[in-house]
């Protein structure tokens, strides 16, 4: 196991480098000059040249990239051209906000997905199963931003129970305020993602319930609850784990639209703003953070696969 | 010995003695100015006779802050321009100068210098504000690398000398009229010399305004706290102002409706109906900015001035203003708002909306009858250009629209590659020379609309006349020469005076916009 993890970690290096080059190339492919955008329409050529020099854009692209890479390897991600704050400082502020929202949203996703998926798999033709079916269709057909808008209108604007603009309050500092600020964006994310995951739970559980080991368990006289929870659910969780990890990655990497809608200062909003202002250093760091996140999550999924299914050996 | 004359006088009327035509113009301007000042008078928040001291005002802001540098005149910085800094003078609504950090100013008789007496006060950090700070500020305004928007308005200044700690003499490169000097003093913020550089002012402030920075999280929140050293006794009333930044307009308005914020600044006008019943809707200054429509005079088919004129005559400005701004703002044909001395709508009537003239002109003078307009993401621009597209279609001209982000738009304009575009200009106040600091109006090679060709000679001559004019008669003649040169070579037309919009809950009192649409919170207080 340890060798597998180390080998996968070493594989991260070329993947990370390729991603860094790709992101850099894509950023430079964007039309428009960030120095001109920052200096404004009426700036003189001298002002623009000075801004370009301050941003390091007066160097050839490959020099800029290598400088950035060298500094990044030493832990220096540069300075935001739009705010002059250090990029690592900005990431350190925004990542915990997204992480807290992601964890809370994931909690809601699991609360929705597991029971609904089980109902759909175990009682597909009963009334409960049909209701779940309707809910799953609706949740998948409704864009999360619209769910977010409806939640804001209902709970913030009409009832004035919860804030429309969510602030990041660390959970360990003030759990009440943290929950109050996160509940609407987390619900908006959870309703949609819960629907997606529930379908996987249902499909996977249905397949498991038809398998030989379930039939064997029943023939040995195991109760239906034990059959489902002890035998079928555990095995059906493997594909669900993959989808769940990807969804967690999406949430951790910043649910851009939702963070913008709720004015929540997570990594998604930081990325959105950096694209809008052509803040190359922040853009590069934010996107690479998401890349690393997915790499780590895929590694975690592989490790968890082995833990959940003894038949899988990590080689 | 040099004799001095004070500038603290009624603004001179450059149109005085301009005859019957001038009188008509003056009357029109007076009516519009009355409308304007009337609008401004109701443009402040609810007023109460007994201000409440203390408390926090939380405002949702629809634009992110760029930095704390008052030399960067971008409108994103309007939330800090008059809250963290004080300028030399301010203007009343009818452009009369009033002391701010300059308590007195005297223009030399030969119009070659001005001597300014500074208020005996300190910066927010407690250090004394001296003439050396003004001298250092002027030096920065002369450095093309770091002057930003101060460079243009200060370009007539040769040097500055501290006479004593509270007196500074500013020498000009040539005899300069008082209007231009006053415009510069109005625009000039006094920044602590040691910190007056773009690097420091990216993350910190160094002013003497009513507030100072409490905390700042870029893109998220800025907290200002009361400046205990502010020169106006008892002001500001508020202990704290919190700006929360919103990227999404729906989110901004929802935050107001839900009570998360006490007010919003720069929300789009489409929310007026939703907010009108429960909130105070407060208009920014009508004279701060004019929305303009530009056509590129260098590339075909707009390289023919008669084609440009015909195309601009097809534009139904009244319809555009009503669609974009509703009942607020004033439709204008030229670049000036009604309270500017150079406002002359009668002269600009030769490019007023006339579909028949447009059809005839386009048929006769436009070599090709197609062009592309660049649609930047600024509020209202897509609507404006869509209406222009429909107007031009009716006149027999096919206008295509191309959407682009702000950075691309700026790059293309600066390269002279935009055929048609619409964006606002910050208005000059008293002097047309101040308008010419905008590179869409500047002379010579620096005008980006005349990219690679240079502005026309008669336009350059008119700018020179504006810069040289000293007496009211000379100023009136130079203003007219400027307007005529602009019309002779027409590459831009006014659409309407733009307004910024704020919405405040009823508990917010005396919220105000300055004449340039910056936020003024000296007198603001919160009371249930």
HADDOCK unambig.tbl for C-alpha pairs under 7 A between the chains (distance, minus, plus):
assign (segid A and resid 31 and name CA) (segid B and resid 408 and name CA) 5.64 0.50 0.50
assign (segid A and resid 32 and name CA) (segid B and resid 407 and name CA) 4.78 0.50 0.50
assign (segid A and resid 32 and name CA) (segid B and resid 408 and name CA) 3.86 0.50 0.50
assign (segid A and resid 32 and name CA) (segid B and resid 411 and name CA) 5.55 0.50 0.50
assign (segid A and resid 33 and name CA) (segid B and resid 407 and name CA) 6.16 0.50 0.50
assign (segid A and resid 33 and name CA) (segid B and resid 408 and name CA) 6.97 0.50 0.50
assign (segid A and resid 33 and name CA) (segid B and resid 411 and name CA) 6.15 0.50 0.50
assign (segid A and resid 34 and name CA) (segid B and resid 407 and name CA) 6.51 0.50 0.50
assign (segid A and resid 36 and name CA) (segid B and resid 410 and name CA) 6.84 0.50 0.50
assign (segid A and resid 36 and name CA) (segid B and resid 411 and name CA) 6.54 0.50 0.50
assign (segid A and resid 37 and name CA) (segid B and resid 407 and name CA) 4.84 0.50 0.50
assign (segid A and resid 37 and name CA) (segid B and resid 410 and name CA) 6.31 0.50 0.50
assign (segid A and resid 41 and name CA) (segid B and resid 410 and name CA) 5.88 0.50 0.50
assign (segid A and resid 42 and name CA) (segid B and resid 438 and name CA) 6.02 0.50 0.50
assign (segid A and resid 42 and name CA) (segid B and resid 439 and name CA) 5.31 0.50 0.50
assign (segid A and resid 43 and name CA) (segid B and resid 148 and name CA) 6.51 0.50 0.50
assign (segid A and resid 46 and name CA) (segid B and resid 144 and name CA) 5.90 0.50 0.50
assign (segid A and resid 46 and name CA) (segid B and resid 145 and name CA) 5.23 0.50 0.50
assign (segid A and resid 47 and name CA) (segid B and resid 144 and name CA) 6.04 0.50 0.50
assign (segid A and resid 47 and name CA) (segid B and resid 145 and name CA) 4.27 0.50 0.50
assign (segid A and resid 47 and name CA) (segid B and resid 146 and name CA) 6.29 0.50 0.50
assign (segid A and resid 50 and name CA) (segid B and resid 145 and name CA) 5.68 0.50 0.50
assign (segid A and resid 82 and name CA) (segid B and resid 66 and name CA) 6.69 0.50 0.50
assign (segid A and resid 83 and name CA) (segid B and resid 66 and name CA) 6.92 0.50 0.50
assign (segid A and resid 83 and name CA) (segid B and resid 67 and name CA) 6.68 0.50 0.50
assign (segid A and resid 83 and name CA) (segid B and resid 202 and name CA) 6.45 0.50 0.50
assign (segid A and resid 83 and name CA) (segid B and resid 218 and name CA) 6.33 0.50 0.50
assign (segid A and resid 84 and name CA) (segid B and resid 202 and name CA) 5.97 0.50 0.50
assign (segid A and resid 84 and name CA) (segid B and resid 203 and name CA) 6.71 0.50 0.50
assign (segid A and resid 156 and name CA) (segid B and resid 258 and name CA) 5.05 0.50 0.50
assign (segid A and resid 157 and name CA) (segid B and resid 254 and name CA) 6.39 0.50 0.50
assign (segid A and resid 157 and name CA) (segid B and resid 257 and name CA) 5.47 0.50 0.50
assign (segid A and resid 157 and name CA) (segid B and resid 258 and name CA) 4.41 0.50 0.50
assign (segid A and resid 160 and name CA) (segid B and resid 258 and name CA) 5.40 0.50 0.50
assign (segid A and resid 163 and name CA) (segid B and resid 258 and name CA) 6.69 0.50 0.50
assign (segid A and resid 163 and name CA) (segid B and resid 260 and name CA) 6.16 0.50 0.50
assign (segid A and resid 164 and name CA) (segid B and resid 251 and name CA) 6.91 0.50 0.50
assign (segid A and resid 164 and name CA) (segid B and resid 254 and name CA) 5.91 0.50 0.50
assign (segid A and resid 164 and name CA) (segid B and resid 255 and name CA) 5.12 0.50 0.50
assign (segid A and resid 164 and name CA) (segid B and resid 258 and name CA) 6.38 0.50 0.50
assign (segid A and resid 165 and name CA) (segid B and resid 251 and name CA) 6.67 0.50 0.50
assign (segid A and resid 165 and name CA) (segid B and resid 255 and name CA) 5.68 0.50 0.50
assign (segid A and resid 260 and name CA) (segid B and resid 247 and name CA) 6.34 0.50 0.50
assign (segid A and resid 260 and name CA) (segid B and resid 248 and name CA) 6.31 0.50 0.50
assign (segid A and resid 261 and name CA) (segid B and resid 248 and name CA) 6.10 0.50 0.50
assign (segid A and resid 261 and name CA) (segid B and resid 251 and name CA) 5.68 0.50 0.50
assign (segid A and resid 262 and name CA) (segid B and resid 251 and name CA) 6.21 0.50 0.50
assign (segid A and resid 263 and name CA) (segid B and resid 246 and name CA) 5.87 0.50 0.50
assign (segid A and resid 263 and name CA) (segid B and resid 251 and name CA) 6.80 0.50 0.50
assign (segid A and resid 265 and name CA) (segid B and resid 220 and name CA) 6.34 0.50 0.50
